[in-house]
Amino acid sequence: MQYKILIVDDDNNICELLRLYLEKDGFETVVANDGLTAVKYAEKYSPDLILLDIMLPELDGWQVCREIRKTSETPIIMLTAKGETFDKILGLELGADDYVTKPFDTKEIIARIKAVLRRSNENDKQNQVKEVRYDKLKINLTNYELIVNGVQVDTPPKELELVYHLASNPNRVYTRDQLLDEVWGFDYYGDSRTVDVHVKRLREKLENVSEEWSLKTVWGVGYKFEVK
């Protein structure tokens, strides 16, 4: 994946230096030389990260950061020539993700960019809604909701976790011990009746809802969520 970086600085030499090093490292770049253009480009190009100088014409870096944060969580690294504690704290309070003090080393900038992007991607994964959908069925593990034919069905947490686990891996056969290990954990290990009871209760809720999927018993092995 090629990440897009918006470089915002009124010094053309700095912009060109950053552009050359970033593109050499595989990044795509967009350059803005003033605060108003920065806000416009942030919306127009949807960059993956913004390098934002503080001292800018039109709008300063603080104002740009504040405007972008009204509508976007795009990672922002502030560039400051001052290096004063007040600047760093203010930038972070406004929603900046990191800061680099000028004069800077280009290798450090690239390392900071990669670190911030990595953290951002990890946060995105953690914040993703855990949900699977099939015909007439929605299983949402984030809100612990089972929706059948558009109606929410009261479902105990472990039943919902079990059907979510199976439905997230359609047509894969799980043994009872695998399900105990992956859904319940070691506490129930060996008690295969636990799985059978939960599957029985789920079948009562899901039987004949759709011809496109079903909760199947694989005799002598275990269970699977079969999708046709």
C-alpha positions as CSV (number, residue, x, y, z in Angstrom):
1,M,0.0,0.0,0.0
2,Q,1.4,3.4,-1.0
3,Y,0.7,6.0,1.7
4,K,-0.1,9.6,0.8
5,I,1.6,12.4,2.9
6,L,0.5,16.0,2.9
7,I,3.5,18.3,3.5
8,V,2.6,21.7,4.8
9,D,5.3,24.3,5.0
10,D,5.9,27.8,3.6
11,D,9.6,27.1,3.0
12,N,9.8,25.6,-0.5
13,N,13.3,24.2,0.2
14,I,12.0,22.2,3.1
15,C,9.0,21.0,1.1
16,E,11.2,19.8,-1.7
17,L,13.6,18.1,0.6
18,L,10.8,16.2,2.4
19,R,9.1,15.4,-0.9
20,L,12.3,13.9,-2.4
21,Y,13.1,11.7,0.7
22,L,9.5,10.6,1.1
23,E,9.0,9.6,-2.5
24,K,12.3,7.8,-2.5
25,D,11.0,5.8,0.5
26,G,7.8,4.9,-1.4
27,F,5.4,7.5,-0.2
28,E,3.1,9.6,-2.4
29,T,3.2,13.4,-1.6
30,V,1.1,16.5,-1.9
31,V,2.5,19.9,-0.9
32,A,0.7,23.0,0.5
33,N,2.5,26.3,1.3
34,D,-0.1,28.0,3.4
35,G,-2.8,27.1,6.0
36,L,-5.9,27.6,3.9
37,T,-4.5,25.4,1.1
38,A,-3.6,22.8,3.8
39,V,-7.2,22.6,5.0
40,K,-8.4,22.4,1.4
41,Y,-6.0,19.7,0.4
42,A,-6.6,17.7,3.6
43,E,-10.2,17.3,2.4
44,K,-9.5,17.0,-1.3
45,Y,-6.7,14.4,-1.2
46,S,-7.6,12.5,2.0
47,P,-3.9,12.0,3.0
48,D,-2.9,9.2,5.3
49,L,-0.7,11.6,7.3
50,I,0.0,15.3,7.5
51,L,3.3,17.0,8.2
52,L,2.3,20.4,9.5
53,D,4.5,23.4,10.1
54,I,3.4,25.8,12.8
55,M,4.5,29.1,11.3
56,L,2.3,29.4,8.1
57,P,0.6,32.3,6.2
58,E,-3.2,32.6,6.1
59,L,-3.8,30.1,8.9
60,D,-1.1,29.0,11.3
61,G,-0.4,25.3,12.2
62,W,-2.6,25.5,15.3
63,Q,-5.6,26.7,13.4
64,V,-5.0,24.2,10.6
65,C,-4.9,21.4,13.1
66,R,-8.0,22.6,14.8
67,E,-9.9,22.8,11.5
68,I,-8.8,19.4,10.3
69,R,-9.8,17.8,13.6
70,K,-13.4,19.0,13.3
71,T,-13.9,16.4,10.5
72,S,-11.0,14.1,10.4
73,E,-8.7,11.9,12.5
74,T,-5.9,11.9,10.0
75,P,-2.6,11.5,11.8
76,I,-0.7,14.9,12.1
77,I,2.9,15.4,12.9
78,M,3.7,19.0,13.8
79,L,6.9,20.7,12.6
80,T,8.2,23.3,15.0
81,A,11.3,25.5,14.9
82,K,10.8,26.7,18.5
83,G,11.0,23.4,20.4
84,E,9.3,25.0,23.4
85,T,7.4,22.9,25.8
86,F,4.3,25.1,25.3
87,D,4.2,24.4,21.6
88,K,4.5,20.6,22.0
89,I,1.7,20.5,24.7
90,L,-0.6,22.7,22.7
91,G,-0.1,20.7,19.5
92,L,-0.9,17.4,21.3
93,E,-3.9,19.0,23.0
94,L,-5.3,20.1,19.7
95,G,-5.0,16.6,18.4
96,A,-1.6,16.3,16.8
97,D,-0.1,12.8,17.1
98,D,3.6,13.7,17.3
99,Y,6.0,16.6,16.8
100,V,9.5,17.1,15.4
101,T,11.7,20.1,16.1
102,K,13.5,21.9,13.3
103,P,16.2,21.5,12.2
104,F,15.4,17.8,11.8
105,D,17.0,14.8,10.2
106,T,15.1,13.4,7.3
107,K,15.6,9.8,8.5
108,E,14.1,10.7,11.8
109,I,11.0,12.3,10.1
110,I,10.5,9.1,8.0
111,A,10.9,6.9,11.2
112,R,8.3,9.1,13.0
113,I,5.9,8.9,10.0
114,K,6.1,5.1,9.9
115,A,5.6,4.8,13.7
116,V,2.6,7.1,13.7
117,L,1.1,5.3,10.7
118,R,1.6,2.0,12.4
119,R,-0.1,3.2,15.6
120,S,-3.0,4.6,13.5
121,N,-3.5,1.3,11.7
122,E,-3.5,-0.6,14.9
123,N,-6.1,1.7,16.4
124,D,-8.2,1.4,13.3
125,K,-8.2,-2.3,13.6
126,Q,-9.2,-2.1,17.3
127,N,-12.0,0.3,16.5
128,Q,-13.4,-1.8,13.6
129,V,-17.0,-3.0,14.2
130,K,-17.0,-6.8,14.6
131,E,-19.9,-7.8,12.5
132,V,-20.9,-10.5,10.0
133,R,-23.9,-10.4,7.7
134,Y,-25.8,-13.0,5.8
135,D,-29.2,-13.3,4.3
136,K,-31.7,-12.3,7.0
137,L,-28.9,-12.5,9.6
138,K,-26.7,-9.9,11.3
139,I,-24.3,-10.8,14.1
140,N,-22.7,-7.8,15.8
141,L,-20.1,-8.7,18.4
142,T,-19.3,-5.0,19.2
143,N,-22.8,-4.4,20.5
144,Y,-23.6,-8.1,21.2
145,E,-26.6,-8.1,18.9
146,L,-28.2,-10.9,17.0
147,I,-30.6,-9.7,14.3
148,V,-32.8,-12.3,12.7
149,N,-35.2,-11.2,9.9
150,G,-34.7,-7.6,11.0
151,V,-35.6,-8.4,14.7
152,Q,-33.2,-8.4,17.6
153,V,-33.2,-11.7,19.3
154,D,-32.1,-11.9,23.0
155,T,-29.0,-14.0,23.0
156,P,-26.6,-14.8,25.9
157,P,-23.0,-13.6,25.3
158,K,-21.4,-17.0,24.8
159,E,-24.1,-18.1,22.3
160,L,-23.5,-14.9,20.4
161,E,-19.7,-15.3,20.5
162,L,-20.0,-18.9,19.4
163,V,-22.2,-18.1,16.3
164,Y,-20.0,-15.1,15.5
165,H,-16.9,-17.3,15.6
166,L,-18.5,-19.9,13.3
167,A,-20.1,-17.4,10.9
168,S,-16.8,-15.5,10.6
169,N,-15.2,-18.6,9.2
170,P,-17.9,-20.0,6.9
171,N,-17.8,-23.7,5.9
172,R,-14.9,-24.4,8.2
173,V,-15.5,-27.4,10.5
174,Y,-14.6,-27.0,14.1
175,T,-14.2,-29.7,16.7
176,R,-15.9,-29.2,20.0
177,D,-12.5,-28.9,21.7
178,Q,-11.4,-26.2,19.2
179,L,-14.6,-24.2,20.0
180,L,-14.1,-24.7,23.7
181,D,-10.5,-23.4,23.3
182,E,-11.3,-20.5,21.0
183,V,-14.6,-19.3,22.3
184,W,-14.6,-20.3,26.0
185,G,-10.9,-20.6,26.9
186,F,-9.3,-23.3,29.0
187,D,-11.8,-23.1,31.8
188,Y,-14.3,-25.4,30.0
189,Y,-11.7,-27.6,28.3
190,G,-13.0,-31.1,27.9
191,D,-16.6,-30.4,28.6
192,S,-17.9,-30.8,25.1
193,R,-21.5,-30.9,26.3
194,T,-21.2,-27.1,26.8
195,V,-20.8,-26.6,23.0
196,D,-23.7,-29.0,22.2
197,V,-26.1,-27.1,24.5
198,H,-25.2,-23.7,23.0
199,V,-25.5,-25.0,19.5
200,K,-28.9,-26.5,20.3
201,R,-30.1,-23.1,21.7
202,L,-28.8,-21.3,18.6
203,R,-30.6,-23.7,16.3
204,E,-33.8,-22.9,18.0
205,K,-33.2,-19.2,17.0
206,L,-31.8,-19.8,13.6
207,E,-33.5,-22.9,12.1
208,N,-35.0,-22.4,8.7
209,V,-34.4,-18.6,8.7
210,S,-32.7,-18.8,5.3
211,E,-31.9,-21.3,2.6
212,E,-28.5,-19.6,2.0
213,W,-26.9,-20.7,5.2
214,S,-27.3,-23.0,8.2
215,L,-25.7,-24.2,11.4
216,K,-24.6,-27.7,10.6
217,T,-23.5,-30.7,12.6
218,V,-20.6,-32.6,11.1
219,W,-21.1,-36.0,12.6
220,G,-18.1,-37.4,14.5
221,V,-16.3,-34.1,14.2
222,G,-18.1,-31.0,15.3
223,Y,-19.9,-28.0,13.8
224,K,-19.7,-25.5,11.0
225,F,-21.6,-22.5,9.7
226,E,-22.5,-23.7,6.1
227,V,-22.9,-21.1,3.4
228,K,-24.3,-22.3,0.1
